[in-house]
Amino acid sequence: MTAPARLEAAPHVHQVPPPISAVDCWRQAVDIRREWLSLALSTEPADRPTAEGHLTSVYARLRRPRPRFVWVDSPRQALPLLRGAPTLDDLYRWVHGRQPPGERPFASDLAATVSRLRSALEEEYTRPEFDKGWYPRKKGEHWPKLPSLEALNAGVPPREVFHQAVREAQHTSLGNGICHPIRAALATHGPLPVAWYGQQESWIAHYDMQRRLRLARYRLSDERLLDDWAGLARSCGWWWPGADVCVIVERPAAITTRRVPGGRHEEVELVSVEYRDGWRVS
């Protein structure tokens, strides 16, 4: 065998990517956040087969059969189908208090699963050097809220900067800026059952960013469950899970937002949203 042949026959050696700087990582993190925000504001029709496939997988992980899926054109249209579904107070009683009589609601098991998943994803962060900074923070003090580059230059740990720029920014935009006003409009009809927000789940972008930038190495089971939640965010609007029936909302027909005054990370808030049945919140 000639030398060139021996080289060609040698096994492929996995190339370890070069380390990424905190500033480059932040720039990529911002692009990922913008990508997920764009999905949250999408008015494309829902991808129903994909959404139902991911929800079937979510149910299966909790050893539940595929539910019957009911699609509606707005959250308001969903309300008559949700009688008896648990509210947030109901779930707190099941999880933290004295358990009420009756069968444990499926939404309670689902909420516990999501809580465990998020805790596991936090623990699987693998860039300890990004935990370090030199900002003179006293014990018990919160990290300063600064524009990202300014925070990095001031010595705030990169991990905290990414958390503010993605996790907190998405919560401001989607949780406070969009979901809360819609929930407030629905609340005029009475106590609201617990919903999951599909395209507007605010926590997914943060954990997707960590894995795409190789800031974390998730266990396969955790990664697959994150894939299901990410798939739902890419394919449908809000949804309410019941043991036998899952109600899913189509994406809005139109949505308008504006920048949050004084926002450091391009946060937005709702101006108006119109759903496909004509229901509108502004």
C-alpha positions as CSV (number, residue, x, y, z in Angstrom):
1,M,0.0,0.0,0.0
2,T,1.4,3.4,-1.0
3,A,1.6,6.3,1.5
4,P,-1.3,8.2,-0.2
5,A,-3.4,5.1,-0.1
6,R,-2.6,4.6,3.6
7,L,-3.7,8.1,4.2
8,E,-7.0,7.6,2.4
9,A,-7.6,4.4,4.3
10,A,-7.0,6.0,7.7
11,P,-10.2,6.5,9.8
12,H,-11.8,9.9,9.8
13,V,-10.7,11.9,12.8
14,H,-13.4,14.0,14.3
15,Q,-12.4,17.7,14.2
16,V,-13.1,19.6,17.4
17,P,-14.5,23.0,16.5
18,P,-12.3,26.0,17.6
19,P,-13.5,27.8,20.8
20,I,-16.0,30.6,20.2
21,S,-15.5,33.9,21.8
22,A,-18.1,35.4,24.1
23,V,-18.8,38.2,21.6
24,D,-19.2,35.9,18.6
25,C,-21.4,33.7,20.7
26,W,-23.6,36.6,21.7
27,R,-24.0,37.7,18.0
28,Q,-25.1,34.2,17.1
29,A,-27.4,34.1,20.1
30,V,-29.1,37.3,18.9
31,D,-29.7,35.8,15.5
32,I,-31.3,32.7,17.1
33,R,-33.5,34.9,19.3
34,R,-34.6,36.9,16.3
35,E,-35.4,33.6,14.5
36,W,-37.6,32.4,17.3
37,L,-39.3,35.8,17.7
38,S,-40.1,35.7,14.0
39,L,-41.7,32.3,14.5
40,A,-43.7,33.7,17.5
41,L,-45.1,36.4,15.2
42,S,-45.8,34.1,12.3
43,T,-49.3,34.4,10.6
44,E,-48.7,31.4,8.3
45,P,-51.4,28.7,8.5
46,A,-50.6,26.1,11.2
47,D,-48.8,22.9,10.1
48,R,-51.5,20.6,11.5
49,P,-49.9,17.2,10.8
50,T,-46.6,18.3,12.3
51,A,-48.3,19.8,15.4
52,E,-50.4,16.7,15.9
53,G,-47.3,14.5,15.5
54,H,-45.4,16.3,18.2
55,L,-48.3,16.4,20.5
56,T,-48.8,12.7,20.1
57,S,-45.2,12.2,21.1
58,V,-45.7,14.5,24.2
59,Y,-48.7,12.4,25.2
60,A,-46.8,9.1,24.6
61,R,-43.9,10.2,26.9
62,L,-46.5,10.4,29.6
63,R,-47.9,7.0,28.6
64,R,-51.1,8.4,27.2
65,P,-52.7,7.5,23.9
66,R,-53.0,9.9,21.0
67,P,-55.9,12.3,21.9
68,R,-58.6,13.6,19.6
69,F,-57.4,16.9,18.2
70,V,-59.9,19.8,17.8
71,W,-58.7,22.8,15.9
72,V,-60.2,26.3,16.5
73,D,-59.5,29.7,14.9
74,S,-58.9,31.7,18.1
75,P,-58.4,31.3,21.8
76,R,-61.9,32.7,22.4
77,Q,-63.4,30.0,20.2
78,A,-61.6,27.4,22.4
79,L,-63.3,28.5,25.6
80,P,-66.6,26.6,25.3
81,L,-64.6,23.4,24.7
82,L,-62.5,23.8,27.9
83,R,-65.2,23.5,30.6
84,G,-63.8,21.6,33.5
85,A,-60.2,22.1,32.4
86,P,-57.8,23.0,35.3
87,T,-56.8,26.6,36.0
88,L,-53.4,27.5,37.3
89,D,-54.8,27.6,40.9
90,D,-56.0,24.0,40.4
91,L,-52.6,22.9,39.3
92,Y,-50.9,24.5,42.3
93,R,-53.3,22.6,44.6
94,W,-52.3,19.3,42.9
95,V,-48.6,20.0,42.9
96,H,-48.1,22.0,46.2
97,G,-51.1,21.7,48.4
98,R,-53.5,19.0,49.6
99,Q,-54.6,17.1,46.5
100,P,-58.3,17.7,45.7
101,P,-60.6,14.7,45.1
102,G,-60.9,13.2,41.7
103,E,-58.4,12.1,39.0
104,R,-55.2,14.0,38.6
105,P,-55.5,16.2,35.5
106,F,-53.3,15.5,32.6
107,A,-52.2,19.1,32.5
108,S,-50.7,18.7,36.0
109,D,-48.5,15.8,34.7
110,L,-47.5,17.8,31.7
111,A,-46.6,20.8,33.8
112,A,-44.4,18.7,36.0
113,T,-42.7,17.2,32.9
114,V,-41.9,20.6,31.5
115,S,-40.5,21.8,34.8
116,R,-38.2,18.8,35.1
117,L,-37.1,19.3,31.5
118,R,-36.1,22.9,32.0
119,S,-34.3,22.1,35.2
120,A,-32.4,19.3,33.4
121,L,-31.4,21.5,30.5
122,E,-30.0,24.1,32.9
123,E,-27.9,21.5,34.6
124,E,-26.5,20.3,31.3
125,Y,-24.6,23.6,30.5
126,T,-21.0,22.7,29.6
127,R,-19.1,26.0,29.3
128,P,-17.9,26.7,32.9
129,E,-15.5,29.5,31.6
130,F,-18.6,31.4,30.6
131,D,-19.8,31.4,34.2
132,K,-16.9,33.6,35.2
133,G,-16.7,37.4,35.2
134,W,-15.0,40.2,37.0
135,Y,-17.9,42.6,37.5
136,P,-17.7,43.8,41.2
137,R,-21.0,42.4,42.4
138,K,-21.6,42.1,46.1
139,K,-23.1,39.0,47.6
140,G,-26.9,39.0,47.1
141,E,-26.9,41.7,44.5
142,H,-28.5,41.1,41.1
143,W,-26.4,41.4,37.9
144,P,-26.8,44.8,36.2
145,K,-29.2,45.1,33.3
146,L,-27.1,46.5,30.5
147,P,-26.9,46.3,26.7
148,S,-25.1,43.0,26.0
149,L,-21.8,44.3,24.7
150,E,-21.6,46.8,27.5
151,A,-22.3,44.1,30.0
152,L,-19.6,41.8,28.5
153,N,-17.1,44.7,28.6
154,A,-18.0,45.4,32.2
155,G,-17.2,41.8,33.2
156,V,-20.7,40.4,33.6
157,P,-20.3,36.6,33.0
158,P,-21.2,35.6,29.4
159,R,-23.7,33.1,30.6
160,E,-25.7,35.8,32.4
161,V,-25.5,38.1,29.4
162,F,-26.9,35.3,27.1
163,H,-29.6,34.7,29.7
164,Q,-30.7,38.3,29.6
165,A,-30.4,38.7,25.9
166,V,-32.4,35.6,25.0
167,R,-34.3,34.0,27.9
168,E,-35.4,37.2,29.6
169,A,-35.9,39.1,26.3
170,Q,-38.2,36.4,25.0
171,H,-40.2,36.3,28.2
172,T,-40.6,40.1,28.0
173,S,-41.7,39.9,24.4
174,L,-43.9,36.8,24.4
175,G,-45.0,36.4,28.0
176,N,-45.5,40.0,29.1
177,G,-45.8,41.6,25.7
178,I,-48.1,39.2,23.9
179,C,-49.6,36.4,25.9
180,H,-50.6,38.4,28.9
181,P,-52.8,40.9,27.0
182,I,-54.5,38.1,25.1
183,R,-55.1,36.2,28.4
184,A,-56.5,39.4,29.9
185,A,-59.0,39.8,27.1
186,L,-60.1,36.2,27.6
187,A,-60.4,36.5,31.3
188,T,-63.5,38.6,30.9
189,H,-65.3,35.3,30.3
190,G,-64.2,33.8,33.6
191,P,-61.3,31.9,35.1
192,L,-58.9,30.7,32.4
193,P,-57.7,27.1,32.1
194,V,-54.0,26.6,31.9
195,A,-52.7,26.9,28.3
196,W,-49.5,26.2,26.5
197,Y,-48.6,28.8,24.0
198,G,-47.2,26.9,20.9
199,Q,-45.4,29.5,18.8
200,Q,-45.3,31.9,21.7
201,E,-43.6,29.6,24.3
202,S,-40.9,31.9,25.6
203,W,-38.4,29.4,27.1
204,I,-37.6,27.3,24.0
205,A,-35.3,29.8,22.3
206,H,-32.9,29.9,25.2
207,Y,-32.3,26.2,25.3
208,D,-32.3,25.8,21.6
209,M,-29.6,28.6,21.5
210,Q,-27.5,26.8,24.1
211,R,-27.4,23.5,22.1
212,R,-26.9,25.2,18.7
213,L,-23.9,27.2,20.0
214,R,-22.6,24.1,21.9
215,L,-22.9,25.8,25.3
216,A,-24.7,22.7,26.6
217,R,-24.7,18.9,25.9
218,Y,-28.2,17.6,26.5
219,R,-29.0,14.0,27.3
220,L,-30.7,12.3,24.3
221,S,-34.0,11.9,26.1
222,D,-34.0,15.6,27.1
223,E,-33.1,16.7,23.6
224,R,-35.9,14.7,22.0
225,L,-38.4,16.2,24.3
226,L,-37.1,19.7,23.6
227,D,-37.4,18.8,19.9
228,D,-41.1,18.1,20.4
229,W,-41.7,21.5,22.1
230,A,-39.6,23.3,19.5
231,G,-41.6,21.5,16.8
232,L,-44.9,22.7,18.4
233,A,-43.5,26.3,18.5
234,R,-42.8,26.0,14.8
235,S,-46.2,24.6,13.8
236,C,-49.1,25.9,15.8
237,G,-50.7,28.5,18.1
238,W,-51.9,28.0,21.7
239,W,-53.1,24.6,22.9
240,W,-54.9,23.0,25.8
241,P,-54.2,19.4,26.7
242,G,-56.9,17.2,28.1
243,A,-56.7,13.4,28.8
244,D,-58.7,12.5,25.8
245,V,-59.1,15.8,23.8
246,C,-56.4,18.4,22.9
247,V,-57.7,21.8,21.6
248,I,-55.3,23.6,19.3
249,V,-55.5,27.2,18.0
250,E,-54.6,28.2,14.5
251,R,-51.9,30.8,14.1
252,P,-53.3,34.4,14.0
253,A,-54.3,36.0,10.8
254,A,-52.5,39.2,11.6
255,I,-50.3,40.5,14.4
256,T,-48.7,43.9,15.0
257,T,-46.1,44.7,17.6
258,R,-43.9,47.7,18.6
259,R,-40.6,47.9,20.4
260,V,-40.8,48.1,24.2
261,P,-39.6,51.6,25.2
262,G,-36.2,51.4,26.8
263,G,-35.7,47.7,25.8
264,R,-32.1,46.6,25.6
265,H,-32.7,43.5,23.5
266,E,-35.2,44.4,20.8
267,E,-38.2,43.4,23.1
268,V,-41.6,43.9,21.6
269,E,-45.2,44.3,22.9
270,L,-48.5,43.7,21.3
271,V,-50.3,46.4,19.4
272,S,-53.0,44.2,18.0
273,V,-53.7,40.6,17.0
274,E,-56.6,39.3,14.8
275,Y,-57.5,35.7,14.6
276,R,-59.0,33.8,11.7
277,D,-62.5,34.0,13.1
278,G,-62.3,37.8,13.4
279,W,-61.6,37.9,17.1
280,R,-59.3,40.8,17.8
281,V,-57.3,42.0,20.8
282,S,-55.7,45.5,20.8
